C-alpha cells in the first residue's frame, strides 16, 4: 500500500469510528424503551410493582441520577420522566443496591397514560370518567386503585392534579411491615 492510500484508509477509518460513536450516543441502551402505559397498579411501562433495581434498569436503562440517604434511595430517568424510590429498612443493606425494596415510582412525562386511558395533562374531571371508585385524598392527590394492608386501604396507583390537570402518576410498591 502506498503512503497516499494508507493515509486515505486511516482518514476513512476515523470517519467511520466518528459516525459509529455519534450513533451509539444517540441510540438508547437495549431494553430501555418503556411502553408508557401503567397497567393498573401492577406495572409501570413494563416494570413490575414488586420489581427491584435490575428490572428497572432492564425497562428504563441506566438511571441518569441516583440520590442516596441512610435507608432510602431515589433513581431518576429524566428521558422517560421516571423517578423510583427504594428502601432497605434498618440500614442493614444498601438501599441503592439490587435487593432494595421498591417503594414507589412516579412518572411525569406527557407520554405516560394508564391502561384505563387517563393521561398526563388530562383535566381532573376525566379522573372520575376513567376511575369511578377514585378517592380524592386532598391536596390534589387522587387514589385511583386501592390495595389493603393490615386491614387498611392504601393507594396502589395515584394521580396528582395541579391547576386542574393531571401532572403525575405514582405506583406504590408492596407494603412492608418494617
KEKEFI-359350 format. One record per residue: residue number from 1; residue in one letter; x, y, z of N, C-alpha, C in turn. Coordinates in steps of 0.1 Angstrom, whole numbers. Layout:
+-----+------+-------+-------+-------+-------+-------+-------+-------+-------+-------+
! seq ! type !   npx !   npy !   npz !  capx !  capy !  capz !   cpx !   cpy !   cpz !
+-----+------+-------+-------+-------+-------+-------+-------+-------+-------+-------+
! NUM !    a !     X !     Y !     Z !     X !     Y !     Z !     X !     Y !     Z !
...
+-----+------+-------+-------+-------+-------+-------+-------+-------+-------+-------+
// end
This chain:
+-----+------+-------+-------+-------+-------+-------+-------+-------+-------+-------+
! seq ! type !   npx !   npy !   npz !  capx !  capy !  capz !   cpx !   cpy !   cpz !
+-----+------+-------+-------+-------+-------+-------+-------+-------+-------+-------+
!   1 !    x !     9 !   -12 !     0 !     0 !     0 !     0 !     9 !    12 !     0 !
!   2 !    x !     6 !    22 !    -8 !    14 !    34 !    -9 !    10 !    43 !     3 !
!   3 !    x !    18 !    53 !     5 !    16 !    62 !    17 !     3 !    70 !    15 !
!   4 !    x !     0 !    74 !     3 !   -12 !    81 !     0 !   -24 !    72 !     2 !
!   5 !    x !   -24 !    60 !    -2 !   -35 !    51 !     0 !   -37 !    48 !    15 !
!   6 !    x !   -26 !    46 !    22 !   -26 !    44 !    36 !   -32 !    56 !    44 !
!   7 !    x !   -29 !    68 !    40 !   -34 !    80 !    46 !   -49 !    81 !    44 !
!   8 !    x !   -54 !    78 !    32 !   -68 !    78 !    29 !   -76 !    67 !    37 !
!   9 !    x !   -69 !    56 !    38 !   -75 !    45 !    46 !   -77 !    49 !    61 !
!  10 !    x !   -67 !    55 !    66 !   -67 !    59 !    80 !   -78 !    70 !    82 !
!  11 !    x !   -79 !    80 !    73 !   -89 !    90 !    74 !  -103 !    84 !    73 !
!  12 !    x !  -105 !    75 !    64 !  -118 !    68 !    63 !  -122 !    60 !    75 !
!  13 !    x !  -112 !    53 !    81 !  -114 !    46 !    93 !  -118 !    55 !   105 !
!  14 !    x !  -111 !    66 !   107 !  -115 !    75 !   117 !  -129 !    81 !   115 !
!  15 !    x !  -132 !    84 !   103 !  -146 !    90 !   100 !  -156 !    79 !   103 !
!  16 !    x !  -154 !    67 !   100 !  -163 !    56 !   103 !  -164 !    54 !   118 !
!  17 !    x !  -154 !    56 !   126 !  -154 !    55 !   140 !  -162 !    67 !   146 !
!  18 !    x !  -160 !    78 !   140 !  -167 !    90 !   145 !  -182 !    89 !   143 !
!  19 !    x !  -187 !    84 !   131 !  -201 !    81 !   128 !  -206 !    71 !   138 !
!  20 !    x !  -199 !    60 !   141 !  -203 !    50 !   150 !  -205 !    55 !   164 !
!  21 !    x !  -196 !    64 !   168 !  -196 !    69 !   182 !  -208 !    78 !   183 !
!  22 !    x !  -211 !    87 !   173 !  -223 !    95 !   174 !  -236 !    87 !   174 !
!  23 !    x !  -236 !    76 !   166 !  -248 !    67 !   166 !  -250 !    61 !   179 !
!  24 !    x !  -240 !    56 !   186 !  -241 !    50 !   199 !  -245 !    59 !   210 !
!  25 !    x !  -242 !    72 !   209 !  -246 !    82 !   218 !  -261 !    85 !   217 !
!  26 !    x !  -266 !    84 !   205 !  -280 !    88 !   202 !  -290 !    77 !   204 !
!  27 !    x !  -285 !    65 !   204 !  -294 !    53 !   205 !  -295 !    49 !   220 !
!  28 !    x !  -307 !    47 !   226 !  -307 !    43 !   240 !  -303 !    29 !   241 !
!  29 !    x !  -300 !    26 !   254 !  -295 !    12 !   257 !  -306 !     2 !   254 !
!  30 !    x !  -301 !   -10 !   250 !  -310 !   -21 !   246 !  -320 !   -23 !   258 !
!  31 !    x !  -333 !   -25 !   255 !  -343 !   -28 !   265 !  -347 !   -16 !   273 !
!  32 !    x !  -342 !    -4 !   269 !  -346 !     8 !   277 !  -356 !    16 !   270 !
!  33 !    x !  -367 !    10 !   266 !  -378 !    17 !   259 !  -391 !    13 !   265 !
!  34 !    x !  -396 !    20 !   275 !  -408 !    16 !   282 !  -420 !    18 !   272 !
!  35 !    x !  -431 !    11 !   276 !  -443 !    12 !   268 !  -451 !    25 !   271 !
!  36 !    x !  -448 !    32 !   281 !  -455 !    44 !   286 !  -469 !    41 !   290 !
!  37 !    x !  -472 !    29 !   293 !  -486 !    25 !   298 !  -484 !    20 !   312 !
!  38 !    x !  -492 !    25 !   321 !  -493 !    20 !   335 !  -505 !    10 !   336 !
!  39 !    x !  -502 !    -3 !   339 !  -512 !   -13 !   340 !  -517 !   -13 !   354 !
!  40 !    x !  -529 !    -7 !   356 !  -535 !    -6 !   370 !  -524 !    -2 !   380 !
!  41 !    x !  -522 !    -9 !   390 !  -511 !    -7 !   399 !  -501 !   -18 !   399 !
!  42 !    x !  -501 !   -25 !   387 !  -493 !   -37 !   386 !  -479 !   -35 !   379 !
!  43 !    x !  -479 !   -26 !   369 !  -466 !   -23 !   363 !  -466 !    -9 !   357 !
!  44 !    x !  -454 !    -4 !   356 !  -451 !     9 !   350 !  -443 !     7 !   338 !
!  45 !    x !  -449 !     8 !   326 !  -441 !     7 !   314 !  -434 !    -7 !   312 !
!  46 !    x !  -439 !   -17 !   319 !  -433 !   -30 !   319 !  -425 !   -33 !   331 !
!  47 !    x !  -422 !   -23 !   340 !  -415 !   -26 !   353 !  -426 !   -30 !   363 !
!  48 !    x !  -425 !   -42 !   369 !  -435 !   -47 !   379 !  -434 !   -39 !   392 !
!  49 !    x !  -445 !   -37 !   398 !  -446 !   -30 !   411 !  -438 !   -37 !   422 !
!  50 !    x !  -436 !   -50 !   421 !  -427 !   -57 !   431 !  -413 !   -59 !   426 !
!  51 !    x !  -409 !   -52 !   415 !  -396 !   -53 !   409 !  -385 !   -47 !   417 !
!  52 !    x !  -373 !   -50 !   414 !  -361 !   -44 !   420 !  -353 !   -37 !   410 !
!  53 !    x !  -342 !   -31 !   414 !  -334 !   -22 !   405 !  -330 !   -29 !   392 !
!  54 !    x !  -326 !   -42 !   392 !  -322 !   -48 !   379 !  -334 !   -48 !   369 !
!  55 !    x !  -346 !   -50 !   374 !  -358 !   -50 !   365 !  -360 !   -35 !   360 !
!  56 !    x !  -358 !   -26 !   368 !  -360 !   -12 !   364 !  -350 !    -8 !   353 !
!  57 !    x !  -337 !   -12 !   355 !  -327 !   -10 !   345 !  -330 !   -17 !   332 !
!  58 !    x !  -335 !   -29 !   333 !  -339 !   -36 !   321 !  -351 !   -29 !   313 !
!  59 !    x !  -359 !   -22 !   321 !  -371 !   -15 !   315 !  -367 !    -1 !   310 !
!  60 !    x !  -360 !     7 !   318 !  -357 !    21 !   315 !  -343 !    24 !   312 !
!  61 !    x !  -334 !    14 !   313 !  -319 !    17 !   310 !  -313 !    22 !   323 !
!  62 !    x !  -300 !    26 !   322 !  -293 !    31 !   334 !  -299 !    44 !   338 !
!  63 !    x !  -301 !    46 !   351 !  -307 !    59 !   356 !  -297 !    70 !   354 !
!  64 !    x !  -303 !    82 !   351 !  -295 !    94 !   349 !  -290 !   100 !   362 !
!  65 !    x !  -296 !    97 !   373 !  -292 !   102 !   386 !  -296 !    92 !   397 !
!  66 !    x !  -288 !    93 !   408 !  -291 !    84 !   420 !  -288 !    93 !   432 !
!  67 !    x !  -298 !    94 !   441 !  -297 !   102 !   453 !  -298 !    92 !   465 !
!  68 !    x !  -288 !    90 !   473 !  -289 !    81 !   484 !  -290 !    88 !   497 !
!  69 !    x !  -297 !    81 !   506 !  -299 !    85 !   520 !  -296 !    73 !   529 !
!  70 !    x !  -298 !    74 !   542 !  -295 !    63 !   551 !  -302 !    50 !   547 !
!  71 !    x !  -315 !    51 !   547 !  -323 !    39 !   544 !  -331 !    39 !   531 !
!  72 !    x !  -329 !    49 !   523 !  -336 !    51 !   510 !  -327 !    56 !   499 !
!  73 !    x !  -333 !    54 !   487 !  -325 !    58 !   475 !  -335 !    63 !   465 !
!  74 !    x !  -332 !    72 !   457 !  -340 !    77 !   446 !  -332 !    76 !   433 !
!  75 !    x !  -338 !    70 !   423 !  -333 !    68 !   410 !  -341 !    77 !   400 !
!  76 !    x !  -335 !    84 !   391 !  -342 !    93 !   382 !  -338 !    89 !   367 !
!  77 !    x !  -348 !    88 !   359 !  -346 !    86 !   344 !  -352 !    98 !   338 !
!  78 !    x !  -345 !   109 !   336 !  -351 !   121 !   330 !  -357 !   119 !   316 !
!  79 !    x !  -351 !   111 !   308 !  -355 !   108 !   295 !  -370 !   103 !   294 !
!  80 !    x !  -373 !    96 !   304 !  -387 !    90 !   304 !  -396 !    97 !   314 !
!  81 !    x !  -391 !   106 !   322 !  -399 !   112 !   333 !  -402 !   103 !   344 !
!  82 !    x !  -393 !    95 !   348 !  -395 !    84 !   358 !  -386 !    87 !   370 !
!  83 !    x !  -392 !    86 !   382 !  -385 !    86 !   395 !  -389 !    74 !   403 !
!  84 !    x !  -379 !    66 !   407 !  -382 !    54 !   415 !  -375 !    56 !   429 !
!  85 !    x !  -383 !    53 !   439 !  -378 !    53 !   453 !  -377 !    39 !   458 !
!  86 !    x !  -365 !    36 !   464 !  -363 !    23 !   470 !  -359 !    25 !   485 !
!  87 !    x !  -360 !    14 !   492 !  -358 !    14 !   507 !  -352 !     1 !   511 !
!  88 !    x !  -343 !     2 !   522 !  -339 !   -10 !   528 !  -339 !    -7 !   543 !
!  89 !    x !  -349 !   -13 !   551 !  -351 !    -9 !   565 !  -339 !   -13 !   574 !
!  90 !    x !  -337 !    -4 !   584 !  -326 !    -7 !   594 !  -312 !    -5 !   589 !
!  91 !    x !  -310 !     0 !   577 !  -297 !     2 !   572 !  -289 !   -10 !   570 !
!  92 !    x !  -295 !   -22 !   570 !  -288 !   -34 !   570 !  -281 !   -37 !   557 !
!  93 !    x !  -288 !   -33 !   546 !  -282 !   -35 !   532 !  -283 !   -22 !   525 !
!  94 !    x !  -276 !   -21 !   514 !  -276 !    -9 !   506 !  -290 !    -5 !   500 !
!  95 !    x !  -296 !     6 !   504 !  -309 !    10 !   498 !  -309 !    13 !   483 !
!  96 !    x !  -297 !    14 !   478 !  -295 !    17 !   463 !  -291 !     4 !   456 !
!  97 !    x !  -290 !    -7 !   464 !  -285 !   -20 !   458 !  -296 !   -28 !   451 !
!  98 !    x !  -291 !   -39 !   445 !  -300 !   -47 !   437 !  -311 !   -54 !   445 !
!  99 !    x !  -310 !   -55 !   458 !  -320 !   -62 !   466 !  -329 !   -52 !   474 !
! 100 !    x !  -327 !   -39 !   472 !  -336 !   -29 !   479 !  -350 !   -30 !   475 !
! 101 !    x !  -359 !   -27 !   484 !  -373 !   -28 !   481 !  -379 !   -16 !   473 !
! 102 !    x !  -387 !   -19 !   463 !  -394 !    -8 !   456 !  -405 !    -2 !   465 !
! 103 !    x !  -404 !    11 !   467 !  -414 !    18 !   475 !  -424 !    25 !   466 !
! 104 !    x !  -419 !    32 !   456 !  -429 !    39 !   447 !  -421 !    43 !   434 !
! 105 !    x !  -429 !    45 !   423 !  -424 !    50 !   411 !  -434 !    61 !   406 !
! 106 !    x !  -428 !    73 !   403 !  -436 !    84 !   398 !  -432 !    87 !   384 !
! 107 !    x !  -442 !    89 !   376 !  -440 !    93 !   362 !  -446 !   107 !   359 !
! 108 !    x !  -439 !   115 !   351 !  -444 !   129 !   349 !  -444 !   133 !   334 !
! 109 !    x !  -438 !   125 !   325 !  -437 !   128 !   311 !  -451 !   127 !   305 !
! 110 !    x !  -454 !   136 !   295 !  -467 !   136 !   289 !  -470 !   124 !   281 !
! 111 !    x !  -460 !   115 !   278 !  -463 !   103 !   271 !  -469 !    92 !   279 !
! 112 !    x !  -469 !    94 !   292 !  -475 !    83 !   301 !  -490 !    84 !   301 !
! 113 !    x !  -496 !    72 !   302 !  -510 !    70 !   304 !  -513 !    58 !   312 !
! 114 !    x !  -525 !    57 !   317 !  -529 !    45 !   324 !  -536 !    35 !   314 !
! 115 !    x !  -537 !    23 !   318 !  -544 !    13 !   309 !  -559 !    17 !   308 !
! 116 !    x !  -564 !    25 !   317 !  -578 !    30 !   316 !  -580 !    42 !   307 !
! 117 !    x !  -568 !    47 !   302 !  -569 !    58 !   293 !  -567 !    72 !   299 !
! 118 !    x !  -564 !    73 !   311 !  -561 !    86 !   318 !  -546 !    90 !   314 !
! 119 !    x !  -544 !   102 !   310 !  -531 !   106 !   306 !  -526 !   118 !   314 !
! 120 !    x !  -513 !   119 !   314 !  -507 !   131 !   320 !  -511 !   143 !   311 !
! 121 !    x !  -516 !   154 !   318 !  -521 !   165 !   310 !  -537 !   165 !   309 !
! 122 !    x !  -543 !   154 !   312 !  -558 !   154 !   312 !  -564 !   163 !   322 !
! 123 !    x !  -576 !   168 !   320 !  -583 !   176 !   330 !  -587 !   167 !   342 !
! 124 !    x !  -587 !   172 !   354 !  -590 !   164 !   366 !  -604 !   158 !   364 !
! 125 !    x !  -613 !   164 !   357 !  -627 !   159 !   356 !  -627 !   145 !   349 !
! 126 !    x !  -616 !   142 !   342 !  -615 !   129 !   335 !  -612 !   118 !   344 !
! 127 !    x !  -607 !   121 !   356 !  -604 !   110 !   366 !  -616 !   102 !   369 !
! 128 !    x !  -627 !   108 !   372 !  -640 !   101 !   376 !  -645 !    93 !   364 !
! 129 !    x !  -643 !    98 !   352 !  -648 !    91 !   340 !  -640 !    78 !   338 !
! 130 !    x !  -628 !    78 !   341 !  -619 !    66 !   339 !  -618 !    57 !   352 !
! 131 !    x !  -620 !    63 !   363 !  -619 !    56 !   376 !  -631 !    60 !   385 !
! 132 !    x !  -641 !    52 !   383 !  -654 !    56 !   391 !  -652 !    55 !   406 !
! 133 !    x !  -643 !    46 !   411 !  -642 !    45 !   425 !  -630 !    53 !   430 !
! 134 !    x !  -625 !    62 !   422 !  -613 !    71 !   427 !  -617 !    78 !   439 !
! 135 !    x !  -607 !    80 !   448 !  -609 !    87 !   461 !  -600 !   100 !   461 !
! 136 !    x !  -606 !   111 !   463 !  -599 !   124 !   464 !  -593 !   124 !   478 !
! 137 !    x !  -580 !   123 !   479 !  -573 !   122 !   492 !  -570 !   136 !   497 !
! 138 !    x !  -572 !   147 !   489 !  -569 !   160 !   493 !  -556 !   165 !   487 !
! 139 !    x !  -553 !   178 !   487 !  -541 !   184 !   482 !  -537 !   179 !   468 !
! 140 !    x !  -548 !   177 !   460 !  -545 !   173 !   446 !  -542 !   159 !   443 !
! 141 !    x !  -543 !   150 !   454 !  -539 !   136 !   452 !  -552 !   127 !   451 !
! 142 !    x !  -553 !   119 !   441 !  -564 !   110 !   438 !  -559 !    96 !   439 !
! 143 !    x !  -566 !    88 !   447 !  -563 !    74 !   448 !  -571 !    67 !   437 !
! 144 !    x !  -564 !    62 !   427 !  -571 !    55 !   416 !  -574 !    41 !   418 !
! 145 !    x !  -565 !    34 !   425 !  -567 !    20 !   429 !  -562 !    19 !   443 !
! 146 !    x !  -569 !     9 !   450 !  -566 !     7 !   464 !  -561 !    -7 !   466 !
! 147 !    x !  -551 !    -8 !   475 !  -547 !   -21 !   480 !  -548 !   -21 !   495 !
! 148 !    x !  -552 !   -32 !   501 !  -553 !   -33 !   515 !  -540 !   -38 !   521 !
! 149 !    x !  -537 !   -33 !   533 !  -525 !   -37 !   540 !  -529 !   -36 !   555 !
! 150 !    x !  -527 !   -47 !   562 !  -531 !   -47 !   576 !  -545 !   -42 !   579 !
! 151 !    x !  -554 !   -45 !   570 !  -568 !   -41 !   571 !  -571 !   -27 !   568 !
! 152 !    x !  -561 !   -20 !   563 !  -563 !    -5 !   559 !  -561 !    -3 !   544 !
! 153 !    x !  -569 !     6 !   539 !  -567 !     9 !   524 !  -555 !    18 !   522 !
! 154 !    x !  -547 !    14 !   512 !  -536 !    22 !   508 !  -537 !    24 !   493 !
! 155 !    x !  -531 !    35 !   488 !  -531 !    37 !   473 !  -522 !    27 !   467 !
! 156 !    x !  -527 !    21 !   456 !  -518 !    13 !   447 !  -513 !    22 !   435 !
! 157 !    x !  -523 !    30 !   430 !  -520 !    39 !   419 !  -526 !    53 !   423 !
! 158 !    x !  -518 !    63 !   422 !  -523 !    77 !   425 !  -521 !    86 !   413 !
! 159 !    x !  -529 !    96 !   412 !  -527 !   107 !   403 !  -526 !   120 !   410 !
! 160 !    x !  -517 !   128 !   406 !  -515 !   141 !   412 !  -521 !   152 !   403 !
! 161 !    x !  -529 !   161 !   408 !  -535 !   171 !   400 !  -530 !   185 !   405 !
! 162 !    x !  -526 !   193 !   395 !  -522 !   207 !   398 !  -529 !   216 !   388 !
! 163 !    x !  -535 !   227 !   393 !  -542 !   236 !   384 !  -552 !   229 !   375 !
! 164 !    x !  -559 !   219 !   380 !  -569 !   212 !   373 !  -565 !   202 !   362 !
! 165 !    x !  -552 !   199 !   362 !  -546 !   189 !   352 !  -538 !   178 !   359 !
! 166 !    x !  -539 !   166 !   354 !  -531 !   155 !   359 !  -516 !   158 !   355 !
! 167 !    x !  -508 !   158 !   366 !  -493 !   161 !   363 !  -484 !   149 !   366 !
! 168 !    x !  -489 !   139 !   373 !  -481 !   127 !   376 !  -490 !   115 !   380 !
! 169 !    x !  -484 !   104 !   378 !  -489 !    91 !   383 !  -479 !    85 !   392 !
! 170 !    x !  -483 !    79 !   403 !  -474 !    72 !   412 !  -480 !    58 !   415 !
! 171 !    x !  -471 !    48 !   412 !  -474 !    34 !   416 !  -466 !    30 !   428 !
! 172 !    x !  -473 !    25 !   438 !  -467 !    22 !   451 !  -463 !     7 !   451 !
! 173 !    x !  -451 !     4 !   456 !  -447 !   -10 !   457 !  -454 !   -17 !   468 !
! 174 !    x !  -451 !   -30 !   470 !  -457 !   -37 !   480 !  -454 !   -31 !   494 !
! 175 !    x !  -464 !   -31 !   503 !  -461 !   -26 !   516 !  -453 !   -36 !   524 !
! 176 !    x !  -446 !   -31 !   534 !  -437 !   -39 !   542 !  -440 !   -36 !   556 !
! 177 !    x !  -440 !   -46 !   565 !  -443 !   -44 !   579 !  -431 !   -37 !   586 !
! 178 !    x !  -420 !   -35 !   579 !  -408 !   -29 !   586 !  -409 !   -14 !   584 !
+-----+------+-------+-------+-------+-------+-------+-------+-------+-------+-------+
// end
